[in-house]
């Protein structure tokens, strides 16, 4: 059998393998350098960047749930100016693909961050987080409507030559419709799923356990939902799909890829196993060898229904 090629070339970028880290779980790349060389990854995503610094939501804002966790961090970050001055210089020598997660409360927020990052050579692509509340639309997520999602992407597309990956919310009735709308507006790829909205109550105090009342559910509990949505989305669009949601093993990642994902993102599983992405990379390569596949492309969307 020929040598296995773990590379994926998508939207003009070559990923050395299909395993990335999810935004918000990897800091800006510096958090995991004590555990391993981040250049071994296919790529990593920074935590969200917004125009202004954000303190995030009040504590408590993380709580464990059966087979998962709820978080209501609130996009805490130091803001765009800090990111440009202090984080960007350290991204140039990571040795892997760097994708910056872009967030905001208004379309103007996204425009400001996207325009600034377009000038930065250390940034390879942008992940547009449309799960953020659109304050001009009463707080509804940009991603909950195909009209607002496509309008935002259409506004950002002329502002940058960098690939735009649109991160989709699962809190919709038809994720395929949303995916098609952002593809038509110029997105180069979609990533999914972002967290599901959930809530945990302290039955003794009869109060929510998160100060924010609700939070985003992630972890193994959401994986079957995420795999289903990746499958539906891959059938709905022609652009690459990046899958995430509860990946705690190579087997989990393989489900997403067989369902139609070209790349995967590992998130909260790293809180349990910091080296999990490396285990997933190794497991995928062994699977390809076992099934006599020589490229990742043979795996993506190989589901038989």
C-alpha positions in Angstrom: 0.0 0.0 0.0 1.2 3.6 -0.7 2.2 6.0 2.0 -0.8 7.7 3.8 -1.2 11.3 3.0 -2.8 13.1 5.9 -2.8 16.5 4.2 -5.9 18.4 3.2 -5.8 21.3 0.8 -8.9 23.4 1.2 -9.8 27.0 0.2 -6.2 27.7 -0.8 -4.6 26.4 2.4 -2.8 23.2 3.0 -3.4 21.5 6.4 -0.8 18.9 7.3 -3.6 16.8 8.9 -7.3 17.3 9.4 -7.3 18.0 13.2 -7.7 21.5 14.5 -8.4 22.9 18.0 -11.7 24.7 18.6 -11.9 28.4 19.4 -12.1 29.2 23.1 -10.4 26.0 24.2 -6.9 26.6 23.1 -6.2 30.2 24.2 -4.2 31.8 21.4 -1.9 28.9 21.0 0.3 29.6 24.0 -1.7 27.7 26.5 -0.7 24.2 25.3 3.0 24.8 24.4 4.0 23.1 27.7 2.3 19.9 26.6 3.4 19.6 23.0 4.6 21.3 19.8 1.5 23.0 18.3 3.1 22.7 14.9 2.0 19.0 15.0 -1.6 20.2 14.6 -3.4 20.7 11.3 -4.1 24.1 12.7 -5.6 26.0 15.6 -8.2 28.6 16.3 -7.7 31.5 18.6 -10.3 32.6 21.1 -12.8 35.1 19.8 -11.6 38.6 19.0 -14.0 41.6 19.4 -13.3 45.3 18.7 -13.3 46.2 22.4 -12.1 44.3 25.4 -14.7 42.2 27.1 -14.7 41.0 30.7 -17.2 38.3 29.9 -20.1 37.1 32.1 -20.1 37.0 35.9 -19.1 33.8 37.7 -20.1 31.1 38.0 -19.9 30.6 34.3 -18.8 27.0 33.8 -20.5 23.9 35.2 -20.2 20.2 34.5 -23.2 18.2 33.3 -23.7 14.5 32.5 -21.3 13.8 29.6 -20.6 17.5 29.0 -20.3 21.0 30.4 -22.2 24.3 30.2 -20.3 27.5 29.7 -21.3 31.1 29.6 -17.9 32.8 29.3 -19.3 35.7 27.3 -16.5 36.0 24.8 -14.0 37.3 27.3 -11.0 38.8 25.4 -8.6 41.7 25.5 -9.9 43.4 22.4 -8.7 44.0 18.9 -5.9 46.5 19.7 -4.4 44.2 22.3 -4.6 41.2 19.9 -2.8 43.1 17.1 -0.1 44.4 19.4 0.5 41.4 21.7 -0.8 38.2 20.1 -0.2 38.6 16.4 3.6 38.7 16.7 3.6 35.3 18.4 1.5 33.7 15.7 4.0 34.0 12.9 6.2 31.1 14.1 3.6 28.5 15.1 4.4 26.3 12.2 0.8 25.5 11.4 -2.4 27.1 10.1 -3.7 29.9 12.3 -7.4 30.8 12.1 -8.8 33.7 14.1 -12.3 33.6 15.5 -14.1 36.9 14.9 -17.1 38.0 17.0 -19.2 41.0 17.7 -22.6 42.4 18.6 -23.2 44.4 15.4 -22.2 44.0 11.8 -19.9 47.0 12.3 -18.0 45.0 15.0 -17.3 42.2 12.5 -16.3 44.7 9.8 -13.8 46.4 12.1 -12.1 43.1 13.2 -12.1 41.6 9.7 -10.7 44.7 8.1 -7.9 44.9 10.6 -7.0 41.2 10.4 -6.9 41.2 6.6 -3.6 43.0 6.8 -1.9 40.4 9.1 0.2 37.8 7.3 0.3 35.6 10.4 -3.4 35.0 10.1 -4.3 32.4 7.5 -8.1 32.4 7.7 -11.0 33.9 9.7 -13.8 32.0 11.5 -16.9 34.2 11.6 -18.9 33.4 14.8 -22.5 34.1 13.8 -23.8 32.7 17.0 -23.3 36.1 18.6 -26.4 38.2 19.5 -27.2 40.9 16.9 -28.2 43.7 19.2 -29.8 45.6 16.3 -32.2 42.7 15.9 -33.2 42.5 19.5 -30.4 40.1 20.5 -31.2 37.3 18.1 -28.2 35.4 16.9 -26.9 36.4 13.4 -26.9 32.7 12.6 -30.6 32.0 13.5 -31.8 33.6 10.2 -30.6 32.9 6.7 -31.2 36.5 5.9 -29.1 38.0 8.7 -26.4 35.3 8.3 -26.0 35.9 4.5 -26.2 39.7 4.9 -23.3 39.6 7.4 -21.1 37.3 5.2 -21.9 39.4 2.1 -20.7 42.5 3.9 -17.5 40.9 5.1 -16.6 39.1 1.8 -15.2 42.2 -0.1 -13.2 43.2 3.0 -10.7 40.4 2.9 -8.9 38.0 0.6 -8.5 35.5 3.5 -10.8 32.5 3.6 -14.0 33.0 5.5 -15.2 30.1 7.6 -18.6 30.7 9.0 -19.3 29.0 12.4 -22.9 27.9 12.5 -25.2 27.7 15.5 -27.2 24.5 16.0 -30.1 26.4 17.6 -32.0 26.5 14.3 -34.7 24.4 12.6 -32.8 23.9 9.3 -29.1 24.2 9.5 -28.8 23.3 5.8 -30.7 26.4 4.8 -28.4 28.6 6.9 -25.3 26.9 5.4 -26.6 27.4 1.8 -27.2 31.1 2.5 -23.7 31.8 3.7 -22.2 29.8 0.8 -24.2 31.9 -1.6 -22.9 35.0 0.2 -19.3 34.0 -0.3 -18.2 31.8 2.6 -15.3 29.5 1.8 -16.3 26.9 4.4 -18.7 26.3 7.4 -17.8 25.0 10.8 -20.3 23.3 13.1 -21.7 22.9 15.6 -21.4 25.7 18.1 -22.8 24.9 21.5 -26.4 24.0 22.2 -28.2 26.3 24.6 -28.8 24.6 27.9 -29.6 25.3 31.6 -28.9 23.6 35.0 -30.8 24.4 38.1 -29.7 24.1 41.8 -32.8 22.3 43.2 -32.0 23.3 46.8 -31.6 27.0 46.0 -34.1 26.8 43.2 -31.8 29.0 41.1 -29.9 28.6 37.9 -26.4 27.4 38.6 -24.9 29.7 36.0 -25.0 33.4 36.7 -26.0 34.0 33.1 -28.9 31.5 33.6 -28.3 29.7 30.4 -25.1 28.5 28.7 -23.6 26.6 25.8 -23.7 22.8 26.1 -20.6 21.0 24.8 -19.0 17.6 25.2 -20.0 14.0 24.3 -23.6 14.7 25.0 -23.9 16.8 21.9 -22.0 14.6 19.5 -24.9 12.7 17.9 -26.6 16.0 17.2 -23.5 17.5 15.8 -22.8 14.5 13.6 -26.3 14.7 12.2 -26.0 18.4 11.5 -22.7 17.9 9.7 -24.2 15.1 7.6 -27.2 17.4 6.7 -24.9 20.4 6.0 -22.5 18.4 3.8 -25.4 17.4 1.6 -26.7 20.9 1.4 -23.5 22.8 0.3 -20.5 22.3 -2.0 -18.0 24.2 0.2 -15.9 22.3 2.9 -17.5 21.4 6.2 -15.5 21.5 9.4 -17.1 19.3 12.2 -16.9 19.6 15.9 -18.9 18.8 19.0 -18.0 16.3 21.7 -14.9 14.8 20.1 -13.1 12.8 22.8 -11.4 10.2 20.6 -10.2 9.4 17.1 -13.4 7.3 16.7 -15.5 10.4 17.4 -13.6 12.4 14.9 -14.0 9.7 12.3 -17.8 9.8 12.6 -17.7 13.5 11.6 -15.4 12.9 8.7 -17.4 9.9 7.4 -20.6 12.1 7.7 -19.0 14.7 5.4 -16.5 16.8 7.4 -13.2 17.6 5.7 -11.6 18.8 8.9 -12.5 18.5 12.6 -12.0 20.7 15.7 -11.3 19.3 19.1 -12.6 21.4 22.0 -13.5 20.7 25.6 -12.0 17.2 25.4 -8.6 18.9 25.8 -9.6 20.0 29.3 -9.6 16.3 30.2 -6.7 15.2 27.9 -4.4 18.1 26.8 -2.8 15.9 24.2 -6.1 14.7 22.8 -5.6 16.3 19.3 -2.4 14.3 18.8 -4.2 11.1 19.8 -6.9 11.9 17.3 -4.4 12.5 14.5 -2.7 9.2 15.3 -6.0 7.3 15.4 -7.2 8.7 12.1 -3.9 7.7 10.4 -4.2 4.2 11.8 -7.8 3.9 10.6 -6.8 4.9 7.1 -4.0 2.2 7.1 -6.4 -0.4 8.5 -9.0 0.3 5.8 -6.4 0.6 3.0 -7.1 4.3 2.3 -4.2 6.5 1.3 -5.7 10.0 1.6 -8.1 11.9 3.9 -10.3 12.7 0.9 -11.3 9.0 0.6 -12.7 9.2 4.1 -14.6 12.5 3.9 -18.3 11.8 3.1 -17.8 8.1 2.7 -21.0 7.2 4.6 -23.3 4.7 3.0 -26.9 5.3 3.6 
